[in-house]
Amino acid sequence: MPGAPNRPPEVAAAPAPPPAPEPPEVKLRRRLVPSHVALLQESWKGGVPAEVATPFDRAVAAYRAGDWPTTTSALDQLAIRFAEPRWPSLAEPFRRLRVPIPAPVPPHWDPDHGLAAAEKEARQARRVAEEQLALAEASVLWASAHGVGADDLAAALSGAREALAAPGVAPAFYGAVDRLWHALGDRLPPVPRAGRPAPVPAESA
């Protein structure tokens, strides 16, 4: 249009860079430590059978060696063992560590059916975070009731709750949860084995 002021061309905003992938050892510890607590539950009367303890032992050894694929494989095998009906039923929320076996249902029964991919991913991320918080709360409760020092974990647990109070998953959530798993995992007693005397828990610092 004659006489119109010149305007610089509009430049589209650069897309935000994708978040950096989490280190595998961090993600695996979120499964390994609560699995350890699950194997310390009183429901394993007489100790944990070798068929269940063996994949856990493999996971621990592989984790310490930095072998992430073997750690993942062993934890997947342990999740399958947890789901087998011949073993004691795990209490909530530890039964969420079992391999998921969804019942067959028509696709339109799925509450996420028809959602955009981004919304599905956001809902899944929220469910995983809520599961982590439930496992963290139950693990700290177990530790406190069994002489495993856990008083200093209250701040991390409170921080995780606050970070998950709003919709979505705040970045601070996993920072708090991962601090908790790192500290608690180093304090847990050995898993009692079937046919062996129960281990004596180490004195808490």
MOTACOR-V582456 format. One record per run of one state. SS is the DSSP state (H for helix, E for strand, - for the rest). FROM is the first residue (numbers start at 1). LEN is the number of residues. If there is no record, write none. Layout:
SS & FROM & LEN
SS & FROM & LEN
This chain:
- & 1 & 23
H & 24 & 15
- & 39 & 9
E & 48 & 1
- & 49 & 1
H & 50 & 15
- & 65 & 3
H & 68 & 16
- & 84 & 10
H & 94 & 4
- & 98 & 9
H & 107 & 3
- & 110 & 7
H & 117 & 29
- & 146 & 5
H & 151 & 13
- & 164 & 7
H & 171 & 15
- & 186 & 7
E & 193 & 1
- & 194 & 12
